Amino acid sequence: MTPGDNRRDPSDGRKPWYLKTWFTHPLLLLLYTIILTPVFVAVGSWMWGQLHPPPGPEEKVSRLSYGITVAEFKEILGAAPKIERPVEKSGWRELLWLNDDYAVQAITLTEGHEVLGYSVTTRSKEFRPLIPVFEKKLGRVHFSEIFPDSDDVYVNLLPPTPNGTWWYSEIMPPSGATQEITFMISASSEGRGSDNTKAHYLLDAMISVDPIRRDCVSQYCPYNVKDQKVVKARKELAVTTYAVLGPKMDVQTLPDTLHLGPTAEDELNRFLRRD
C-alpha cells in the first residue's frame, strides 16, 4: 500500500465487518431467523399462490360427475349444500349448492351414497362453463347448436306464470351414442343467459304447438323441430342449465316432483339453515 492510502491491508489480520464476532453471535443469528422466517414464508406462500391459484367456479363444476359421493361433491365445491330435501314420490334426496355464480343440484339416495345425477345452472354472466361432451359454453349456446335436428325433440316447457317463472327443457334419452347417460339442457327464469321478455314471447307462442306423439319420456314429449315456433325457440333461447343423469336414474320413471335445476323458492330458502 502507498503512503496516505486509507484502504485496509487485507494482510493486517483484522476481520471484515461481516465476519466480526458480534455480527455472528448465536443470539443475533436466532433473532435474524425469528424476524426473517415469517417474511420468507409469506413470500413463498404468495409465489405458490401465483403459480397454483385456487380453482375457480368453472373449474370446480368441471370436476363433478355422477357416480362419486356426496362427500366428494362437498370437497370439490368447497362447501356443504345450502338446501337438502327429499324428492317426493321417490326414494331420492336432492341437494343444492347456491351462490352468485352457479346452482349445483345433486340427486342421491342417502347422504353417504353416490350421486346418481346432477345439474349445473349459471346464475351470472361471468360463469360460462363448458357443457360436458358437447363442449359448448353454458349461458351462450342455443338449443339448436347442441342436440341435432332430427324429426323431433323431447320437450318439457312451462309458459310464463304470473310470478314470472318459466322454463324450456329438452332431454336426450340414454342410448349407445350417449353411453347410456341421459343429458338434459334447459333455459329458465332462474338461469342467466336468455332475455326474460324474449323468452315469454317465444314460450307463449309455443302454447299452441302440440306434441307430435304421446309416447313421452317422463315429463318430456316429442315436438316437431320443423315447426317454425319450435325452430324459433330453439334458435333464440340460450341454454342456462345442463343435467347429466347416470344409468341408475331411470329417465322413464322420473317423478314429476323432480325439477332439474333450481326453482324460485330455492332462492328464498338460500340463506336458511338446513335441518
Backbone torsions as a table, in degrees:
resi	resn	phi	psi	omega
1	MET	NA	145.6	179.8
2	THR	-86.6	153.4	177.2
3	PRO	-56.5	140.0	179.6
4	GLY	85.6	-7.8	178.0
5	ASP	-79.5	118.3	-175.8
6	ASN	-87.0	-2.0	179.5
7	ARG	-67.4	145.0	-178.1
8	ARG	-74.4	137.4	176.4
9	ASP	-78.3	118.3	-178.2
10	PRO	-62.3	-13.9	-179.5
11	SER	-93.0	4.2	-176.4
12	ASP	-80.8	-1.0	173.8
13	GLY	89.4	-7.7	179.7
14	ARG	-84.5	141.0	-178.9
15	LYS	-81.1	146.8	173.4
16	PRO	-63.8	161.1	-172.8
17	TRP	-57.9	-34.7	-175.4
18	TYR	-78.3	-4.1	176.0
19	LEU	-111.4	4.9	179.6
20	LYS	-65.0	149.8	-174.4
21	THR	-58.6	-40.6	-177.2
22	TRP	-63.7	-29.7	-177.6
23	PHE	-78.1	-29.1	-177.8
24	THR	-104.8	18.7	178.8
25	HIS	-62.5	137.6	-177.4
26	PRO	-53.2	-37.8	179.9
27	LEU	-66.0	-38.4	177.2
28	LEU	-68.3	-38.0	177.4
29	LEU	-62.6	-39.1	176.8
30	LEU	-64.2	-40.2	178.8
31	LEU	-64.1	-41.8	177.8
32	TYR	-58.8	-43.5	-178.6
33	THR	-61.8	-44.7	-179.2
34	ILE	-62.3	-39.6	-177.1
35	ILE	-74.8	-43.2	-170.9
36	LEU	-85.8	-25.3	-177.5
37	THR	-57.4	-48.9	178.4
38	PRO	-60.1	-32.7	178.8
39	VAL	-65.5	-46.7	-179.9
40	PHE	-64.1	-38.8	179.0
41	VAL	-64.3	-44.3	-179.1
42	ALA	-63.8	-43.9	179.5
43	VAL	-64.6	-42.3	179.1
44	GLY	-63.2	-41.8	178.6
45	SER	-63.9	-41.2	178.9
46	TRP	-63.4	-43.8	-179.7
47	MET	-65.0	-39.4	178.3
48	TRP	-63.9	-41.2	178.9
49	GLY	-64.1	-34.8	177.7
50	GLN	-69.3	-37.6	-178.3
51	LEU	-82.2	-28.1	-177.4
52	HIS	-132.6	72.3	-178.9
53	PRO	-66.0	150.5	178.1
54	PRO	-63.9	150.7	-178.2
55	PRO	-63.3	138.1	176.2
56	GLY	-82.5	175.0	-177.4
57	PRO	-59.0	-37.1	-179.2
58	GLU	-67.7	-40.1	178.0
59	GLU	-66.9	-36.8	179.7
60	LYS	-59.7	-51.7	-175.4
61	VAL	-69.4	-23.3	177.7
62	SER	-67.3	-18.9	-179.4
63	ARG	-88.5	-7.7	-177.9
64	LEU	-75.1	153.5	179.5
65	SER	-162.7	153.5	168.7
66	TYR	-73.7	158.3	178.3
67	GLY	92.1	-13.0	174.5
68	ILE	-96.9	171.4	-173.2
69	THR	-87.6	165.5	175.3
70	VAL	-61.2	-38.4	178.9
71	ALA	-59.6	-37.2	178.0
72	GLU	-69.6	-36.2	174.7
73	PHE	-59.9	-45.6	180.0
74	LYS	-61.0	-41.6	-179.6
75	GLU	-65.7	-43.1	-178.9
76	ILE	-65.5	-45.0	-176.4
77	LEU	-83.4	-12.7	175.1
78	GLY	74.9	21.6	-178.6
79	ALA	-165.2	162.9	172.0
80	ALA	-81.7	156.4	178.9
81	PRO	-64.4	146.6	177.8
82	LYS	-74.2	-32.8	-175.4
83	ILE	-133.4	137.7	175.2
84	GLU	-140.9	130.3	-176.4
85	ARG	-158.2	158.2	175.7
86	PRO	-77.0	150.2	173.4
87	VAL	-92.7	116.4	-176.7
88	GLU	-61.4	149.5	179.4
89	LYS	67.1	22.9	178.2
90	SER	-155.4	171.0	175.8
91	GLY	-97.1	15.8	-175.6
92	TRP	-90.0	163.3	170.6
93	ARG	-123.6	146.7	-179.2
94	GLU	-114.6	130.1	177.6
95	LEU	-120.8	139.0	-176.9
96	LEU	-130.0	128.9	170.3
97	TRP	-106.5	123.1	-178.9
98	LEU	-128.5	132.5	170.0
99	ASN	-147.2	-168.5	-175.4
100	ASP	-71.6	-18.5	-178.0
101	ASP	-94.1	-44.3	-171.8
102	TYR	-148.8	167.1	167.0
103	ALA	-125.1	125.8	177.3
104	VAL	-115.6	130.6	-179.5
105	GLN	-118.4	132.9	176.3
106	ALA	-123.4	137.9	176.8
107	ILE	-111.1	128.0	-177.6
108	THR	-146.2	175.5	177.4
109	LEU	-91.1	-47.5	178.4
110	THR	-139.2	173.2	-178.0
111	GLU	-55.8	-41.6	-175.5
112	GLY	-93.9	1.2	-175.7
113	HIS	-82.0	165.9	177.3
114	GLU	-68.9	156.6	176.8
115	VAL	-80.1	124.8	-178.6
116	LEU	-83.2	-31.6	179.5
117	GLY	-167.6	163.9	-177.7
118	TYR	-153.3	161.6	175.8
119	SER	-134.6	155.2	177.9
120	VAL	-130.8	129.4	179.6
121	THR	-123.1	132.9	175.8
122	THR	-81.8	134.6	-179.3
123	ARG	-121.1	9.3	177.1
124	SER	-149.0	158.8	179.9
125	LYS	-71.5	-18.3	-178.3
126	GLU	-86.3	-22.2	-176.8
127	PHE	-89.1	104.7	-175.8
128	ARG	-135.9	69.1	179.8
129	PRO	-73.9	164.2	176.2
130	LEU	-80.3	138.4	175.7
131	ILE	-76.6	127.4	-177.9
132	PRO	-53.4	145.8	178.3
133	VAL	72.0	-49.3	-175.0
134	PHE	-83.0	-19.4	175.7
135	GLU	55.1	39.8	175.3
136	LYS	-115.0	150.5	-174.8
137	LYS	-81.1	126.7	176.7
138	LEU	-63.4	136.7	179.9
139	GLY	91.1	-12.8	179.4
140	ARG	-119.9	-38.3	-175.7
141	VAL	-74.8	150.4	178.9
142	HIS	-105.1	161.6	-175.0
143	PHE	-57.6	-41.4	-176.9
144	SER	-65.4	-15.1	-180.0
145	GLU	-90.7	-9.5	-175.7
146	ILE	-106.2	-70.1	-179.1
147	PHE	-79.3	131.0	-177.0
148	PRO	-64.3	148.3	177.7
149	ASP	-74.4	105.8	174.5
150	SER	-109.8	-154.8	179.6
151	ASP	-73.9	-28.0	-177.6
152	ASP	-154.7	162.5	173.6
153	VAL	-130.3	149.0	179.9
154	TYR	-90.3	117.4	-169.2
155	VAL	-121.6	142.6	169.2
156	ASN	-129.9	121.6	-177.1
157	LEU	-135.6	150.6	173.2
158	LEU	-126.9	109.9	176.0
159	PRO	-60.8	159.5	-177.4
160	PRO	-53.8	130.9	177.5
161	THR	-94.7	169.5	179.5
162	PRO	-56.5	-29.7	-179.9
163	ASN	-89.0	6.0	175.0
164	GLY	93.1	-1.1	-179.5
165	THR	-75.6	137.3	176.3
166	TRP	-157.6	159.7	169.5
167	TRP	-159.9	157.3	173.3
168	TYR	-137.3	121.0	-175.4
169	SER	-129.5	148.7	172.7
170	GLU	-129.6	147.8	-178.2
171	ILE	-129.0	143.0	173.6
172	MET	-112.8	103.7	-176.8
173	PRO	-60.9	160.7	-178.3
174	PRO	-64.6	145.4	178.5
175	SER	-160.8	178.2	176.3
176	GLY	-62.0	-33.2	-179.1
177	ALA	-67.2	-29.1	-179.2
178	THR	-101.7	8.5	-178.5
179	GLN	58.4	39.5	176.9
180	GLU	64.4	21.7	176.4
181	ILE	-103.9	142.3	175.7
182	THR	-97.2	130.4	176.3
183	PHE	-111.3	137.4	175.0
184	MET	-128.8	137.3	173.6
185	ILE	-126.8	147.1	-173.1
186	SER	-150.4	151.7	166.4
187	ALA	-119.4	140.5	-177.2
188	SER	-154.3	169.8	177.8
189	SER	-68.4	-16.5	-179.1
190	GLU	-91.2	-9.2	178.5
191	GLY	-97.3	171.9	178.9
192	ARG	-122.6	112.1	-179.8
193	GLY	169.6	-40.8	179.6
194	SER	-100.7	139.1	177.7
195	ASP	-71.4	127.5	-176.1
196	ASN	-60.9	-41.5	-178.4
197	THR	-63.1	-44.2	178.4
198	LYS	-64.9	-40.8	-179.4
199	ALA	-62.8	-41.5	178.9
200	HIS	-59.6	-43.4	-179.3
201	TYR	-64.0	-46.0	-176.9
202	LEU	-66.4	-42.6	-177.0
203	LEU	-76.3	-33.2	174.1
204	ASP	-60.6	-36.9	179.6
205	ALA	-68.8	-31.0	-177.2
206	MET	-78.6	-9.1	179.0
207	ILE	-58.6	-33.2	-177.0
208	SER	-81.1	-5.7	-179.6
209	VAL	-91.3	126.5	178.9
210	ASP	-99.1	149.3	173.1
211	PRO	-57.2	146.9	-177.0
212	ILE	-79.5	-21.0	175.5
213	ARG	-143.9	170.2	-179.4
214	ARG	-109.4	11.3	177.0
215	ASP	-83.6	69.5	-175.2
216	CYS	-75.2	154.9	173.3
217	VAL	-105.0	100.4	-174.4
218	SER	56.5	-120.2	-177.9
219	GLN	-88.0	1.1	-172.7
220	TYR	-107.0	124.5	-177.5
221	CYS	-117.1	149.7	-176.2
222	PRO	-74.5	131.2	175.9
223	TYR	-119.2	149.2	179.7
224	ASN	-76.1	116.9	-178.1
225	VAL	-73.1	-7.7	177.9
226	LYS	-87.0	-14.8	176.1
227	ASP	-62.4	129.8	-172.6
228	GLN	-63.2	-30.1	177.9
229	LYS	-70.3	-37.1	176.4
230	VAL	-69.8	-42.5	178.8
231	VAL	-57.8	-45.5	-177.6
232	LYS	-65.1	-43.2	179.3
233	ALA	-63.4	-43.2	-177.4
234	ARG	-68.1	-29.1	-179.7
235	LYS	-83.0	-24.6	-172.4
236	GLU	-108.4	-20.3	178.4
237	LEU	-85.0	130.3	177.0
238	ALA	-89.4	139.7	179.2
239	VAL	-73.5	125.4	-179.9
240	THR	-117.5	-7.4	176.3
241	THR	-138.1	138.9	167.8
242	TYR	-127.5	148.2	178.1
243	ALA	-131.8	142.4	176.8
244	VAL	-122.6	116.3	-177.9
245	LEU	-111.7	123.0	-178.2
246	GLY	-73.6	173.2	-177.0
247	PRO	-61.1	-21.4	-178.3
248	LYS	-81.1	-4.5	173.7
249	MET	-102.3	108.6	-178.9
250	ASP	-76.6	107.0	-175.6
251	VAL	-64.4	-24.2	-179.5
252	GLN	-69.5	-21.6	-175.9
253	THR	-121.0	27.0	176.2
254	LEU	-60.8	128.1	-179.3
255	PRO	-68.0	146.0	179.9
256	ASP	-70.6	-6.6	177.2
257	THR	-85.2	-7.8	-179.1
258	LEU	-95.1	116.7	174.6
259	HIS	-106.7	121.5	-179.3
260	LEU	-79.5	108.5	-175.1
261	GLY	116.0	169.8	-178.9
262	PRO	-76.7	160.3	176.4
263	THR	-115.7	171.7	178.7
264	ALA	-62.2	-34.5	179.6
265	GLU	-66.7	-30.6	180.0
266	ASP	-62.3	-36.0	178.8
267	GLU	-64.9	-37.2	178.6
268	LEU	-67.2	-33.2	-178.0
269	ASN	-91.8	4.8	-171.0
270	ARG	-57.9	-40.8	-174.1
271	PHE	-99.6	8.0	178.5
272	LEU	-80.2	148.0	177.8
273	ARG	-70.1	139.9	176.6
274	ARG	-73.3	151.4	177.1
275	ASP	-67.2	NA	NA
